[in-house]
Amino acid sequence: MNSLTDRTSVTRRRTPLNRSQIAGFWGAWAGWTLDGMDSFIYALVLTPALTELLPRSGYAATPANVGLAGSILFALFLVGWGLSFIWGPLADRFGRTKVLAGTIFTFAIFTGLAATSHNVWELGIYRFIAGVGIGGEWALAGTYVAESWPEDRRKMGAGYLQTGYYAGFFLAAALNYTVGVHYGWRVMFLTGAVPVVVAILVLLRVKETDKWQKAEAGAARARPLREIMGPAYRRRTWVACILLTIAIIGLWAGAVYEPSAVIQLATKAGMAKNDAIRTASLATGLLSIATILGCLALPPMAERIGRKKTLAVYFAGMAIAIVGSFGWAFYLPNGLAPFIAWLFVLGFFGGNFALFSLWLPEQFETRVRATAFAFCTSFGRFVGAGVNFLLGAAVLHMHTLGVPVALTALAFVVGLFVIPFAPETKGEVLPQ
């Protein structure tokens, strides 16, 4: 009876959210959702887009050329993500909400312009600039929610926020299943221009965080990049960079190559082209639902066993799932169903990204928080771009998709040895 009373008391003591905090969260969540939708649209329309554009660019649309060009464009996109570091210092200088709206506006406009591409060069330019916008959204949305939500709710807020990106995956899959199959890849890119509306709403409806306003009013002008590289923060900055790099390699190896793998397996099973595309969309939907569940399960686990142990569980799960799906199920004679089953496991542990939305803001003070978040995520994207290019070359050289992707599981094994060097912030409040 006392236990029940205690739990009820804890529930009642949770700080209620005010209207500004609710509006701010949904603005950040919607931006992150449409960000996820935007970034995954390309993975879903990769083959039809390049099949049309390569001949217009002077290249035959062979499977090898489509695979190589796709990997190069992925790498360009990730380089754009890496350059999104510029948004962090801007947000520390001018505030979270204005710069958050700017990131959403950038990726929306240039995703829509991708629909007008006449050749692969134009598509590459549009995807590169869209990547700059997309890359900044996570850092600013995560920083905003961490600073605006009350201390007793911000941990779950990080988990809730991260579901948005994978809800975007699900939305992209649903659009591809309905719109893409019937109207083609150009219309799919046009749907990516919708977030412009969200950017306008963020500017008009979302209030700047009190923490940033107090830090801005009470401190001399900070040099955030110099600070996060200084003695106080240097170690945690580089450890976070390495851990985020590993997570990004897993995202782009597993999730982004998943539609192509499913289409290959479905075609091998005798499905027609449109049926194979629909199957890939359904598999992506399953992957997205599993990842959302992983994001929601993560904050309570991090509060119970700590940030470092939680990340170790998720990294080990990713390593096993990548090997099980791409290294084993992909090569079975009838591998479509086992591969899709493994995707659920891969998706769940892909929720490891929610930990960074929770953990990174806890490691840095307000005056440098957005810069640190943006720098750590951008570093990983630059390395991820290189890994993605190597993956494309490996696929071309080995004439198979499964083994090169399966080898990325080794990155998560390395991550298990890096995690002990990170700071444990369980039970600590967000530093001012």
Buried (B, 14 or more C-beta within 10 A) or exposed (E): EEEEEEEEEEEEEEEEBEEBBEBBBBBBBBBBBBBBBBBBBBBBBBBBBBBBBBEBBEBEBEEEBBBBBBBBBBBBBBBBBBBBBBBBBBBBBBBBBBBBBBBBBBBBBBBBBBBEBEBBEBBBBBBBBBBBBBBBBBBBBBBBBBBBBEEEBBBBBBBBBBBBBBBBBBBBBBBBBEBBBEEBBBBBBBBBBBBBEBBEBBBEBBBBBEBBBEBBEEEEEBBBBEBBBEEEBEEBBBBBBBBBBBBBBBBBBBBBBBBBBBBBBBBEBEBEEEBBBBBBBBBBBBBBBBBBBBBBBBBEBBBEEBBBBBBBBBBBBBBBBBBBBBBBBBBEEEBBEBBBEBBBBBBBBBBBBBBBBBBBBBBBBBBBBBBBBBBBBBBBBBBBBEBBBBBBBBBBEEEBBBBBBBBBBBBBEEBBEBBEEBBBBBEEEBEE
